[in-house]
Amino acid sequence: MPAAKFIVDLTKLEEEQLRKFISCGTVSARRAARARILLKANEGLTDEQVVAALDVGMATVGRIRQRFVEEGLEAALKDRPRPGQRRKLSGKQEARLIALACSSPPQGRARWTLRLLADKVVELGLTESICHETVRQVLKKTTSNRGKAASGASQR
């Protein structure tokens, strides 16, 4: 059973927009490839011919055609949101974690460990659960930004 064929029929204005879009040089490679796919499909090329001309995958061509027909030009060019886990800590919670890491360690300890910090964040009720790796990433993000600002751009 052949797959449904989505016919790309660009208006003159859309075609001009895509040509300008490709030639401006400031677009991502993905978006430029999608624009080229639409232009080739508008010329009447088959999916196989577009794949050969642009060195892209068959599924990509079909997906871009379908997205254009069903959702329009902008949707065909843009990336869809990618799935991912939501952030464990908000900005305020991250600030509290950083303040905690800068405070005195618990009695009997010389310094805070990542696991101790993670346990304390849960104990304080900032979140239900958190991994020590998340704590590390928050602290790394903070220290690397501070280090760059303090060192200046001339020290490389």
C-alpha positions as CSV (number, residue, x, y, z in Angstrom):
1,M,0.0,0.0,0.0
2,P,1.7,3.3,-1.1
3,A,2.0,6.1,1.4
4,A,-0.2,9.1,1.1
5,K,1.3,11.6,-1.3
6,F,1.4,15.2,0.0
7,I,1.6,17.7,-2.9
8,V,3.6,20.8,-2.2
9,D,2.2,23.8,-4.0
10,L,3.9,27.0,-3.0
11,T,2.6,30.4,-3.9
12,K,4.9,32.8,-5.7
13,L,5.3,34.8,-2.4
14,E,6.2,31.6,-0.4
15,E,8.7,30.6,-3.1
16,E,10.4,34.0,-3.0
17,Q,10.5,33.9,0.8
18,L,12.2,30.4,0.8
19,R,14.8,31.6,-1.8
20,K,15.6,34.7,0.3
21,F,15.6,32.5,3.4
22,I,18.2,30.2,2.0
23,S,20.4,32.9,0.5
24,C,20.6,35.1,3.6
25,G,23.2,32.8,5.2
26,T,22.1,33.2,8.8
27,V,19.7,30.2,9.1
28,S,20.4,26.8,10.6
29,A,21.4,24.0,8.3
30,R,18.3,22.1,9.2
31,R,15.9,24.9,8.3
32,A,17.8,25.6,5.1
33,A,17.5,21.9,4.1
34,R,13.8,22.0,4.8
35,A,13.4,25.0,2.6
36,R,15.3,23.3,-0.2
37,I,13.1,20.2,0.2
38,L,10.0,22.3,-0.2
39,L,11.5,24.2,-3.3
40,K,12.4,20.9,-5.0
41,A,9.1,19.3,-4.2
42,N,7.4,22.4,-5.6
43,E,9.3,21.9,-8.9
44,G,7.5,18.6,-9.2
45,L,10.4,16.3,-8.2
46,T,9.5,12.9,-6.6
47,D,10.7,12.1,-3.1
48,E,13.4,9.9,-4.6
49,Q,14.7,12.7,-6.8
50,V,14.6,15.2,-3.8
51,V,16.6,12.6,-1.7
52,A,19.2,12.2,-4.5
53,A,19.5,16.0,-5.1
54,L,19.8,17.1,-1.5
55,D,21.3,14.1,0.2
56,V,18.6,13.9,2.8
57,G,16.6,10.9,4.1
58,M,13.4,9.7,2.5
59,A,11.5,10.0,5.8
60,T,12.7,13.6,6.1
61,V,11.3,14.5,2.7
62,G,8.0,12.8,3.4
63,R,7.7,14.4,6.9
64,I,8.5,17.9,5.6
65,R,5.9,17.5,2.7
66,Q,3.3,16.3,5.2
67,R,4.0,19.1,7.7
68,F,3.8,21.7,5.0
69,V,0.4,20.4,3.6
70,E,-1.1,19.9,7.1
71,E,0.3,22.8,9.1
72,G,1.8,25.4,6.7
73,L,5.1,26.9,5.8
74,E,6.3,28.0,9.2
75,A,5.6,24.6,10.8
76,A,7.5,22.8,8.0
77,L,10.6,25.0,8.6
78,K,10.7,25.0,12.4
79,D,11.8,22.3,14.8
80,R,9.1,20.8,17.0
81,P,9.6,20.9,20.7
82,R,11.6,17.9,21.9
83,P,10.5,15.7,24.7
84,G,12.5,15.9,27.9
85,Q,12.3,15.8,31.6
86,R,11.1,19.0,33.3
87,R,13.6,20.9,35.5
88,K,13.8,19.6,39.0
89,L,14.5,23.0,40.6
90,S,13.3,26.5,39.8
91,G,15.6,29.5,39.8
92,K,14.8,30.3,43.4
93,Q,15.4,26.7,44.4
94,E,18.7,26.6,42.6
95,A,19.7,29.8,44.5
96,R,18.9,28.2,47.8
97,L,20.9,25.1,46.8
98,I,23.9,27.4,45.9
99,A,23.5,29.2,49.2
100,L,23.4,25.9,51.0
101,A,26.6,24.7,49.3
102,C,28.3,28.0,50.3
103,S,27.3,27.6,54.0
104,S,29.1,25.6,56.7
105,P,28.9,21.8,56.2
106,P,27.0,19.7,58.7
107,Q,28.7,19.0,62.0
108,G,31.3,16.3,61.8
109,R,31.9,17.0,58.1
110,A,34.8,18.9,56.5
111,R,32.8,19.9,53.4
112,W,29.5,19.4,51.6
113,T,29.3,16.4,49.3
114,L,26.9,16.2,46.4
115,R,24.9,13.5,48.1
116,L,24.7,15.4,51.3
117,L,23.5,18.5,49.4
118,A,20.9,16.4,47.6
119,D,19.6,14.9,50.8
120,K,19.5,18.4,52.5
121,V,17.5,19.8,49.6
122,V,14.9,17.1,50.0
123,E,14.9,17.5,53.7
124,L,14.3,21.3,53.4
125,G,11.3,20.4,51.1
126,L,12.6,22.2,48.0
127,T,11.8,19.1,46.0
128,E,10.5,15.6,46.5
129,S,13.6,14.0,45.1
130,I,16.8,15.0,43.5
131,C,19.8,13.2,42.3
132,H,23.3,14.2,43.3
133,E,24.1,14.5,39.5
134,T,21.5,17.3,39.3
135,V,23.1,19.0,42.2
136,R,26.5,18.8,40.4
137,Q,25.1,20.3,37.2
138,V,23.5,23.2,39.1
139,L,26.8,23.9,40.9
140,K,28.9,23.5,37.8
141,K,26.7,25.9,35.8
142,T,27.1,28.4,38.6
143,T,30.8,28.1,39.1
144,S,31.7,28.0,35.4
145,N,29.7,31.2,34.7
146,R,31.3,32.9,37.7
147,G,34.8,31.8,36.6
148,K,34.3,33.2,33.1
149,A,33.2,36.5,34.4
150,A,36.1,36.8,36.8
151,S,38.8,35.7,34.5
152,G,37.8,37.9,31.6
153,A,37.9,37.1,27.9
154,S,41.6,38.0,27.5
155,Q,43.0,35.0,29.5
156,R,43.0,32.1,27.1
